[in-house]
Structures are given as structure tokens and as C-alpha cells.
Amino acid sequence: MTQIRRARDGEVTPAMKRVAEREQVDPEFVRQQVAEGQAVIPANVKHGSLDPMIIGREFGTKVNANIGNSETTSDIEGELRKLHTAVHHGADTVMDLSTGGDLDSIREANIARSPVPVGTVPIYEAVKQVDDVTDITHEILLDIIEKQAEQGVDYMTIHAGVLMEHLPLTDGRKTGIVSRGGSILAQWMEENGMQNPLYAKFEEICEIFAEYDVTFSLGDGLRPGCIADASDEAQFAELDTLGELTRTAWEHDVQVMVEGPGHVPMDEVADNVERQQEVCDGAPFYVLGPLVTDIAPGYDHITSAIGATEAARAGAAMLCYVTPKEHLGLPEEQDVRDGLAAYRIAAHSADVANGREGARDWDDALSEARYEFDWSEQFELALDPERAREFHDQTLPGDNYKEARFCSMCGVEFCSMRIDQDARDADGEMESIEDDTDVADSPAAEVNRPPVGRHDASDIADEIEGVDLSHEYPSADD
């Protein structure tokens, strides 16, 4: 049975207990949230290496990292390096969006080596199996979905909300249909003169998902591709259909989250989140970005992290990262790292702003280490310890500088914190600064405590024939 069915039956499953431990909440609260569809635990029964996690607005804000190859680049070891980089730097889930090479081998390797949930977009593989998009059949789609479920995929983006009657609503847009899945299905419907096959076969897909406990990630195939197209009729018509599909999936005891818009001006972000929560009865919202301006190719991890923070503050449960390569090229390992840094900052900032219990303890502990010039502790508490240490050591690399009461920003004479400390020590009239925050004792969820890439990786596969599996993940006990 699925997690949601078991939750509705009153059972606290092992996955729910593990989630409660990681979120530091009562397991019964986890069960209630899953039973009501307000949270999901993506956990395919075939994914043996998984360390369960939860996505819901009442829990720590999660971050997804998209990885995968393209037709021009295909290398399993390269994809596993991206996977390791993503998990190491704090991805709570990953989506394998590969479109080239041996898709089955890449997918199987990622699932075998991933302690976090793995998502896919089955329509991509369907396109690879035919000579022309119009040749995709209902049977091909169902076969691919079932095969991927059997392989252990935890959640799938299903663009079932794009309907024939929605397509004319995109005619006045500046950028048309920018979702890969949405554009593929729009072409299929236009040329075949038939309704979206994923919509037509939705209940059969529900039956497959229920067998393996795959979670729906209902795709936003008509999401806006620029801020000028945000919050238009096409986007909201699809959202209404996604609300209908959410309720249908729940009737089949299948978990659901709903994907959200990609480009939205800042003043419309919260309204978009609130509208989704109302239309989809509180199902977790999973947003791409959103990008709040379109002017910054090469820096879209920043333009989107701004919108992502606002979305999470308004109730979005998971943020899909954007890398500096967005709109420009396929992300490499460094792009994955930079995108995750931006989005972990966004997620954590929103959790602090929303008063998530214990979330600010991490900030307070790092601030205390900074004031005390405890450089080693400051590095260890940093979101990206390697980057923090690297930047410090570019100008002051010696071990003696790890105890210095200054850095190269101000030097000795102008270091404000040193001046403040000396003044407090000199006259005795200024109170000393309190520094008693211990993140090890914090009630915060694991996503709000360092290190960010902390997972139980004890069940990941040790070897896959012909593939380098030498990467190590941080321990859940670190």
C-alpha cells in the first residue's frame, strides 16, 4: 500500500518515523499531514537506497536539483558525479532529466546511488522511442511510466493538465509554451487532433503509481516563460485542471505535489502560491524559481533565488533550483554547486522568516563564531565550508591566520569586531556578547542544520558494473 493509504488507515510507517526524526516533530503529525495530502513522502517501494524525506509547507523547505545529460553529452560517470555534487551540497531530491544516450542505464545508476528521492519526466523517453512526436501512443506512454516505476523512480512529472482547449490561450504570449513536456504534448494534440494522452489515461497512471507508491508531480506545462506571460489565462486554466487531477489521484490513494510557474514578477509570487494552495486543496507546491526578472542570463540562479525565497515564505514546499547556465547550456558540476548554494540560501531564509522552529540557530551559531574569530568553527558552520575556507585562504593562507582577529577585508587596524571587543574589555561598562547557541541541540529540521548534505547512505549500491562509484556522501551522523 502507498504511504497515503497507510496514513489514512492510521499507520505510522517506518518512513514516517524516519521523516519525523529528521524534521524533529511528532510521527503522528507526519502521519496526519500525509493522510490529508498536505505533505508527501516520495518513496518508491523499489528504491532500496533511499533515506526517506518529506515535502510539505509545515516542514523544512526542500530543494530539488535537476541533473541529466543531453543528446550532445552522455556519460554515466559524469552524471553520477553531478548526483554526488547535488547531494553533497544539500539537494533534498534530484530529477534525472536525461535526454540522450542509454537512458535506462543512467536512470538505474542514479537510483542505485541516490539516498534522496529521484524524479523523472517520462515524456522525454517517449520522444526518444519514436521517429516523430506524433507517433507516441497511449500504450508507449503507459509502458514507459510502468518501466520507470519498476526501476524505482520516486516521483514523476506528468503534464496531464495541458488540454486541447487551453492551447489557444497561449497565442498572445511573448514566449509561447516554454515547458519541454508542455510543448511536446501541445504538438501531439495539434497534429493528432486528440486530447492530451496523459489526461486521457490519468486513472490508469494512478493505478501504476499506486502499485509502486510513485508520487505525482503534476507538471505545469503552460507555465510562463517570461514575466510578461505570468498569471495569464493559460497558466490558470491549467492550474484548475491540476486541482481536478489532484483530487482524482487522492481517490486512488496516490500522493501528489503540484509544480508551479517559472517566471513571475515579485509582486505576483505570493498570490500565485496562495492560488495554487486554494485550487489544489493544500497539496504541496513545488516551484521552479520563480525568476522575478528576465534580464540576467548567466545569473539566473540569483534572479530565481529571489523569487524562490518569496514563494517559500508564502507556502511553497519545495524549490526547484536554477543554475547559472539556465537558458544558456547544460549545467556542469560547478553549476550544480552554485545553483544549490543559491537555493539552500533561499530555502533557509524563508524558514527563518517564517519562524520555523530552530531555523535561526544555525545563523546565530555562525554569527557567534564570526564575532569570536573562531575561523575553523565559522568554516564548519558555513553552508559551503570548502568555498568559505577557499576564499579566506586566498589572501591569508597560513595556519596562524586561523587564530587572527581580522581578515583581509579590514585588516588589523579597521576590524570593527576587534575594536568592539577591545572596547568592551577595556572599560568593563559594556556587556559581553552571549555565545551559547549549539546547533547540535537545536530543534531545527536537518535541512536547517549543518552539514547540508546529511543523509543515511548506508544502503546505496557499492558497485555497478563498469561504473566508478568511489564518491562518498556525508554521514547522517556527521
C-alpha positions in Angstrom: 0.0 0.0 0.0 1.0 3.6 -0.5 2.2 6.0 2.3 -1.0 8.0 2.0 -3.3 4.9 2.2 -1.4 3.6 5.2 -1.5 7.1 6.8 -5.3 7.2 6.2 -5.6 3.8 7.9 -3.9 5.2 11.0 -0.5 3.6 10.5 2.8 5.3 11.3 5.1 3.7 8.8 8.9 3.3 9.1 9.3 6.1 6.5 7.1 8.4 8.6 9.2 7.7 11.7 12.4 8.4 9.8 10.9 11.7 8.5 9.8 12.7 12.0 13.3 12.1 13.2 14.8 14.3 10.5 12.3 17.0 11.0 12.3 16.7 14.8 8.5 16.5 15.0 5.9 14.0 16.3 5.5 11.0 14.0 1.7 11.3 14.4 1.9 14.8 13.0 3.7 13.4 9.9 1.0 10.8 9.5 -1.7 13.3 9.7 -0.1 15.6 7.1 0.4 12.7 4.7 -3.1 11.4 5.2 -4.6 14.8 4.4 -2.5 15.2 1.3 -0.8 18.2 2.7 2.6 16.5 2.5 4.2 13.8 0.5 7.0 11.2 1.2 8.3 10.2 -2.2 9.4 6.7 -1.6 9.1 4.1 -4.4 9.0 0.6 -2.9 11.8 -0.4 -5.3 14.2 2.4 -4.3 16.3 0.5 -1.8 19.0 3.2 -1.2 16.5 5.8 -0.2 16.7 7.8 3.1 13.0 9.0 3.3 12.2 12.7 3.4 9.0 14.8 3.4 7.7 17.7 1.3 5.1 19.9 2.8 4.6 23.5 3.9 4.6 22.5 7.6 8.1 21.1 7.3 11.5 22.5 6.3 11.6 24.0 2.8 13.2 21.4 0.4 15.3 21.9 -2.7 15.4 19.9 -5.8 18.4 19.7 -8.2 17.9 18.9 -11.8 20.6 16.8 -13.3 20.9 14.8 -16.5 22.6 14.8 -19.9 21.5 15.9 -23.4 21.9 14.4 -26.8 25.3 16.0 -27.1 26.7 14.8 -23.8 26.2 11.3 -22.4 28.4 9.8 -19.7 27.1 7.7 -16.7 30.1 8.5 -14.5 29.7 12.2 -15.3 26.0 12.0 -14.3 26.9 10.2 -11.0 29.4 13.0 -10.3 26.6 15.5 -10.7 24.4 13.4 -8.4 27.1 13.3 -5.8 27.7 17.0 -6.1 24.0 17.7 -5.7 23.5 15.5 -2.6 26.7 16.7 -1.0 25.7 20.4 -1.4 22.2 19.8 0.0 19.8 18.6 -2.6 16.8 17.0 -1.0 15.7 15.4 -4.2 17.1 15.1 -7.7 15.4 14.9 -11.1 17.1 12.9 -13.8 16.2 14.9 -17.0 18.5 13.0 -19.3 17.5 13.0 -23.0 20.4 11.3 -24.6 22.4 8.1 -24.5 21.4 4.9 -22.6 18.6 6.4 -20.6 17.8 3.2 -18.7 21.4 2.7 -17.5 21.7 6.3 -16.4 18.5 6.2 -14.5 19.3 2.8 -12.9 22.7 4.1 -11.8 21.3 7.3 -10.3 18.6 5.4 -8.4 21.1 2.8 -7.1 23.4 5.6 -5.8 20.9 8.1 -4.6 19.9 8.4 -0.9 17.4 11.1 -1.9 14.2 10.7 -4.0 14.7 10.6 -7.8 12.3 12.1 -10.2 11.9 11.9 -13.9 9.8 13.2 -16.8 8.6 10.1 -18.8 7.5 12.1 -21.9 11.2 12.7 -22.6 11.9 8.9 -23.0 8.7 8.6 -25.1 10.1 11.1 -27.6 13.3 9.1 -27.9 11.4 5.9 -28.8 9.7 7.3 -31.9 10.7 8.9 -35.2 8.2 11.7 -34.8 6.4 13.1 -31.7 3.0 12.3 -33.3 3.9 8.6 -33.3 3.8 8.5 -29.5 0.8 6.3 -28.4 -1.0 5.9 -25.2 0.5 2.4 -24.9 4.0 3.7 -25.3 3.5 6.3 -22.5 2.0 3.8 -20.1 4.7 1.2 -20.8 7.4 3.8 -20.1 5.8 5.0 -16.9 5.4 1.5 -15.6 9.0 0.6 -16.5 10.4 3.7 -14.7 8.2 2.9 -11.7 9.6 -0.7 -11.7 13.2 0.8 -11.8 12.5 2.7 -8.6 11.7 6.3 -9.6 10.1 8.0 -6.6 8.2 10.8 -8.4 7.3 11.7 -12.0 6.4 14.9 -13.7 3.2 14.2 -15.5 2.0 17.1 -17.7 -1.7 15.9 -17.7 -3.1 19.4 -17.1 -2.3 20.7 -20.6 -5.6 20.3 -22.5 -6.5 21.0 -26.1 -8.9 23.8 -25.1 -6.0 25.5 -23.3 -3.7 25.9 -26.3 -5.5 28.9 -27.9 -5.0 30.8 -24.7 -1.2 30.8 -25.3 -1.5 32.6 -28.7 -0.9 36.1 -27.3 2.2 35.2 -25.2 5.7 36.6 -25.8 7.4 33.3 -25.3 4.6 30.7 -26.1 4.9 27.3 -24.4 8.4 27.0 -22.7 7.9 23.7 -20.9 9.6 20.9 -22.8 6.8 18.5 -21.8 4.1 21.1 -22.5 5.4 21.9 -25.9 5.7 18.2 -26.9 2.2 17.5 -25.8 0.8 20.6 -27.5 2.4 19.5 -30.8 1.0 16.0 -30.3 -2.5 17.3 -29.7 -2.4 19.8 -32.6 -1.2 17.2 -35.1 -3.3 14.2 -33.9 -6.5 16.2 -33.1 -6.9 14.3 -29.8 -6.9 15.2 -26.1 -3.7 15.0 -24.1 -3.0 11.3 -23.7 -1.7 11.8 -20.2 -5.0 13.3 -19.2 -7.0 10.6 -21.1 -5.1 7.8 -19.3 -4.7 9.5 -16.0 -6.6 7.0 -14.0 -4.5 4.1 -15.5 -1.4 6.1 -14.5 -2.8 6.3 -11.0 -3.1 2.6 -10.8 0.6 2.2 -11.8 1.7 4.8 -9.3 -0.4 3.1 -6.5 1.3 -0.2 -7.1 4.8 1.2 -6.6 4.0 4.2 -4.4 5.2 6.7 -7.0 4.3 10.3 -6.2 2.7 12.6 -8.8 4.5 15.8 -9.6 1.8 17.4 -11.7 3.6 19.3 -14.3 2.9 23.0 -15.2 3.2 22.6 -19.0 1.8 26.0 -19.6 4.0 27.9 -17.1 5.1 31.4 -18.1 8.5 31.6 -19.8 8.9 35.4 -19.1 7.4 37.8 -16.6 5.1 39.3 -19.3 3.3 36.0 -19.6 2.9 35.4 -15.8 -0.6 34.9 -14.3 -2.3 34.6 -17.6 -5.4 32.6 -18.7 -3.4 29.7 -20.0 -1.5 29.3 -16.7 -4.5 29.4 -14.5 -6.7 27.2 -16.8 -4.1 24.5 -16.5 -3.9 25.1 -12.7 -7.6 24.5 -12.4 -7.2 21.2 -14.2 -4.3 20.3 -11.9 -6.7 20.8 -9.0 -9.1 18.3 -10.5 -6.3 15.8 -11.1 -5.0 16.2 -7.6 -8.4 15.0 -6.2 -8.5 12.1 -8.7 -5.1 10.9 -7.6 -6.1 11.1 -3.9 -9.1 9.0 -4.7 -6.7 6.3 -6.0 -4.5 6.6 -2.8 -1.7 8.3 -4.7 0.5 11.1 -3.3 0.5 14.4 -5.2 2.5 17.6 -5.4 1.9 20.3 -7.9 4.5 22.1 -10.0 4.5 25.9 -10.2 5.4 28.8 -12.5 8.9 29.6 -13.7 8.8 33.4 -14.4 6.7 35.6 -12.2 7.3 39.3 -11.2 8.0 39.7 -7.5 4.6 41.3 -6.7 2.7 38.3 -8.0 4.7 35.4 -6.4 2.7 35.2 -3.2 -0.6 35.4 -5.0 0.5 32.5 -7.3 1.3 30.3 -4.3 -1.9 31.2 -2.4 -4.0 30.5 -5.5 -2.4 27.0 -6.0 -3.0 26.1 -2.4 -6.6 27.0 -2.7 -7.2 25.4 -6.1 -5.3 22.2 -5.2 -6.7 21.8 -1.7 -3.3 22.3 0.0 -1.3 19.8 -2.0 2.4 20.6 -1.7 3.6 23.3 -4.2 6.9 22.6 -6.0 8.1 25.8 -7.8 10.7 26.3 -10.4 12.3 29.6 -9.3 10.3 31.7 -10.0 12.5 34.1 -11.9 11.5 37.7 -11.0 13.3 39.4 -13.9 14.3 38.3 -17.4 17.4 40.4 -17.8 20.2 38.3 -16.3 21.3 35.3 -18.4 24.3 33.8 -16.7 22.9 34.9 -13.3 19.5 33.3 -13.2 20.4 31.3 -10.1 20.2 34.7 -8.4 17.1 36.1 -10.2 15.3 32.9 -9.4 16.5 32.5 -5.8 14.9 35.9 -5.1 11.6 34.6 -6.3 12.1 31.3 -4.6 12.5 32.9 -1.2 9.3 34.8 -1.7 7.5 31.7 -2.8 8.7 29.7 0.2 7.7 32.4 2.5 4.2 32.2 1.0 4.0 28.5 1.5 5.8 26.7 -1.3 7.1 23.4 0.0 9.9 22.6 -2.4 12.0 24.8 -4.7 13.5 23.5 -7.9 16.9 25.1 -8.3 18.0 27.1 -11.3 21.7 27.2 -12.2 23.8 29.9 -13.8 23.5 28.0 -17.1 19.7 28.4 -17.2 18.7 29.4 -20.8 22.3 29.0 -21.9 23.5 25.4 -21.7 23.7 22.1 -19.8 24.8 22.6 -16.2 28.1 21.0 -15.2 29.3 20.1 -11.6 30.2 23.7 -10.7 26.9 25.0 -11.9 25.1 22.4 -9.8 27.1 23.6 -6.8 26.3 27.2 -7.4 22.6 26.6 -8.1 22.3 24.6 -4.9 24.1 27.3 -2.8 21.6 29.9 -4.1 18.6 27.7 -3.4 19.7 26.5 0.0 20.1 30.1 1.0 16.6 30.8 -0.4 15.0 27.9 1.4 16.7 28.6 4.7 16.0 32.3 4.6 12.3 31.6 4.1 12.3 29.1 7.0 13.9 31.7 9.3 11.4 34.4 8.1 8.5 32.0 8.7 9.7 31.3 12.3 10.4 27.6 11.6 11.4 26.2 15.0 15.2 26.3 15.4 15.9 27.5 11.9 17.8 30.6 13.1 20.0 28.6 15.5 22.4 28.0 12.6 22.6 31.7 11.8 23.2 32.5 15.5 25.9 29.9 15.9 27.8 31.1 12.9 27.5 34.7 14.0 28.9 33.9 17.4 31.9 32.0 15.8 32.4 35.0 13.5 32.5 37.5 16.4 34.9 35.3 18.3 37.2 35.0 15.3 36.8 31.2 15.5 37.7 30.7 11.9 37.6 26.9 12.0 34.2 26.9 13.5 33.0 29.5 11.1 34.1 27.4 8.1 32.5 24.3 9.5 29.2 26.1 10.1 29.2 27.6 6.6 26.7 26.5 4.0 29.6 25.6 1.7 32.6 25.1 4.1 35.0 24.4 1.2 34.1 27.7 -0.5 34.3 29.8 2.7 37.8 28.3 3.6 39.0 28.8 0.0 38.0 32.5 -0.1 39.6 33.2 3.3 42.8 31.4 2.3 43.3 33.2 -1.0 44.8 36.2 0.9 45.6 34.8 4.4 46.5 31.1 3.8 48.8 30.5 6.8 47.7 28.5 9.8 48.5 31.4 12.1 45.7 33.4 10.4 43.2 30.9 11.6 43.5 32.5 15.0 43.9 36.1 13.8 41.4 38.7 15.0 41.0 40.1 11.5 40.7 39.1 7.8 41.9 40.8 4.7 38.7 42.8 4.3 39.5 45.3 7.0 43.0 44.3 8.2 44.1 44.7 11.8 43.5 48.4 12.3 40.0 48.7 10.9 38.4 45.4 12.1 35.2 46.5 13.7 34.6 43.4 15.7 38.1 43.6 17.2 37.6 47.2 18.0 34.3 46.4 19.7 35.8 43.5 21.7 38.7 45.6 22.9 36.4 48.4 23.9 34.2 46.1 25.9 37.2 44.6 27.6 38.8 47.9 28.3 36.2 49.8 30.3 34.1 47.0 31.6 30.9 49.0 31.2 29.7 47.3 28.0 28.2 43.9 28.4 29.9 40.9 26.9 28.3 39.2 23.9 26.4 36.0 24.6 27.5 33.0 22.5 25.7 29.9 23.7 24.0 28.5 20.6 24.6 24.8 20.0 23.2 23.6 16.7 23.7 20.0 17.8 20.9 20.6 20.4 18.7 22.7 18.0 15.1 21.6 17.4 15.5 22.5 13.8 14.9 20.1 10.9 18.0 18.6 9.4 17.8 20.9 6.4 18.3 23.8 8.8 21.4 22.3 10.5 24.9 21.8 9.0 26.2 19.9 7.2 23.5 20.3 4.5 24.3 17.0 2.7 23.5 14.8 5.6 21.8 11.5 4.6 21.8 7.9 5.6 23.7 6.5 2.7 24.3 3.0 4.2 22.0 1.3 1.7 23.4 2.8 -1.6 24.8 0.3 -4.1 28.5 -0.4 -3.7 29.1 -1.3 -7.3 27.5 -1.1 -10.8 29.3 -3.0 -13.5 31.8 -0.7 -15.3 30.9 2.5 -13.4 33.0 4.5 -10.9 31.2 4.5 -7.5 34.1 5.9 -5.4 32.2 9.0 -4.3 31.3 9.2 -0.6 28.3 11.0 1.0 28.5 12.8 4.3 27.1 10.6 7.0 23.7 11.2 8.6 25.7 11.2 11.9 28.2 13.9 10.9 
